């Protein structure tokens, strides 16, 4: 028995009307993405003139930056503000 794999997820829009089109079980859907904004655009009638190539989003986060605790960034921000305030006070009273 042979299992045929079909495209699933965000792919390049095979009709080239948008940056990406959601593909479900190998078929184009009306869900599209252009310049980072998702919307709906009916699938054009007929066979797509291009292949739908899968898109992998968010590879830049593979370094683990997205795993930092949210309060850690806040603490760093507050520490930076405190240091800046100390410098200003030192200069004005110095």
C-alpha positions as CSV (number, residue, x, y, z in Angstrom):
1,X,0.0,0.0,0.0
2,X,1.4,3.4,-1.0
3,X,0.6,6.6,0.9
4,X,0.6,9.8,-1.1
5,X,1.7,12.8,0.9
6,X,-0.1,16.1,0.1
7,X,0.9,19.6,0.9
8,X,-0.4,21.0,4.2
9,X,0.1,24.5,5.6
10,X,1.4,27.8,4.3
11,X,2.9,27.6,0.8
12,X,3.8,30.1,-1.9
13,X,0.6,31.1,-3.7
14,X,0.6,29.0,-6.9
15,X,-1.6,31.7,-8.5
16,X,1.0,34.4,-7.5
17,X,-1.8,36.7,-6.3
18,X,-0.5,36.7,-2.7
19,X,2.8,36.0,-0.8
20,X,1.3,32.8,0.6
21,X,-1.8,30.6,0.5
22,X,-3.0,28.0,3.0
23,X,-3.0,24.5,1.4
24,X,-5.1,21.8,2.9
25,X,-4.6,18.2,1.9
26,X,-3.0,19.4,-1.3
27,X,-5.8,21.8,-2.3
28,X,-5.6,25.6,-2.3
29,X,-7.9,27.4,0.2
30,X,-9.2,31.0,0.3
31,X,-6.9,31.8,3.3
32,X,-4.1,34.0,2.1
33,X,-1.2,36.1,3.5
34,X,0.2,39.3,1.9
35,X,2.9,41.4,3.5
36,X,2.2,39.6,6.8
37,X,-1.6,40.3,6.8
38,X,-4.0,37.3,6.6
39,X,-7.2,37.6,4.6
40,X,-9.5,35.6,2.4
41,X,-9.4,35.5,-1.4
42,X,-11.4,32.9,-3.3
43,X,-9.4,30.3,-5.1
44,X,-9.2,31.2,-8.8
45,X,-10.9,28.7,-11.2
46,X,-8.5,26.4,-13.0
47,X,-5.2,24.7,-12.5
48,X,-2.6,26.8,-10.8
49,X,0.2,27.8,-13.2
50,X,2.9,27.3,-10.5
51,X,3.8,24.8,-7.8
52,X,2.9,25.6,-4.2
53,X,6.2,25.5,-2.3
54,X,6.0,25.0,1.5
55,X,7.0,28.1,3.6
56,X,8.8,27.7,6.9
57,X,8.1,30.8,9.1
58,X,10.2,31.9,12.1
59,X,13.6,30.3,11.5
60,X,15.2,33.3,13.2
61,X,13.9,32.1,16.5
62,X,15.8,28.8,16.3
63,X,18.6,30.3,18.5
64,X,16.4,30.0,21.6
65,X,15.7,33.8,22.0
66,X,12.0,33.0,21.9
67,X,12.5,30.9,25.1
68,X,13.6,33.8,27.3
69,X,11.2,34.5,30.2
70,X,9.1,37.6,29.7
71,X,9.9,39.0,33.1
72,X,13.7,38.7,32.3
73,X,13.3,41.3,29.5
74,X,11.3,43.5,31.8
75,X,13.9,43.3,34.6
76,X,16.7,44.1,32.1
77,X,14.7,47.1,30.9
78,X,14.1,48.3,34.5
79,X,17.8,47.9,35.4
80,X,18.8,49.9,32.3
81,X,16.4,52.7,33.2
82,X,17.7,52.7,36.8
83,X,21.3,53.0,35.5
84,X,20.3,55.8,33.2
85,X,18.5,57.7,35.9
86,X,21.5,57.3,38.3
87,X,23.8,58.8,35.6
88,X,21.5,61.7,35.1
89,X,21.2,62.4,38.9
90,X,25.0,62.1,39.3
91,X,25.6,64.6,36.5
92,X,23.0,67.1,37.7
93,X,24.3,67.0,41.3
94,X,27.9,66.5,40.5
